[in-house]
Amino acid sequence: MDANALAVLDTLREEGSATGATARLRINTLAMSRSLGRVQRATGDQMLVRTGHTTTSTP
């Protein structure tokens, strides 16, 4: 897992939405999705779940 993928995860957690995180990181949604996928595969955990219009960290 690389530092960029962790930065994406951290920003997603802070922003609570993919739209806010992509704007803040200045990346597109495909790059966001791929980075989050790398984190999920490395940890074996979803890490974030959608709750309404926001995302929430998994326990």
PyMOL commands that set and color helices and strands:
alter all, ss='L'
color gray80, all
select helices_A, chain A and resi 3-15+18-25+29-43
alter helices_A, ss='H'
color red, helices_A
select strands_A, chain A and resi 48-51+54-57
alter strands_A, ss='S'
color yellow, strands_A
deselect
rebuild
show_as cartoon
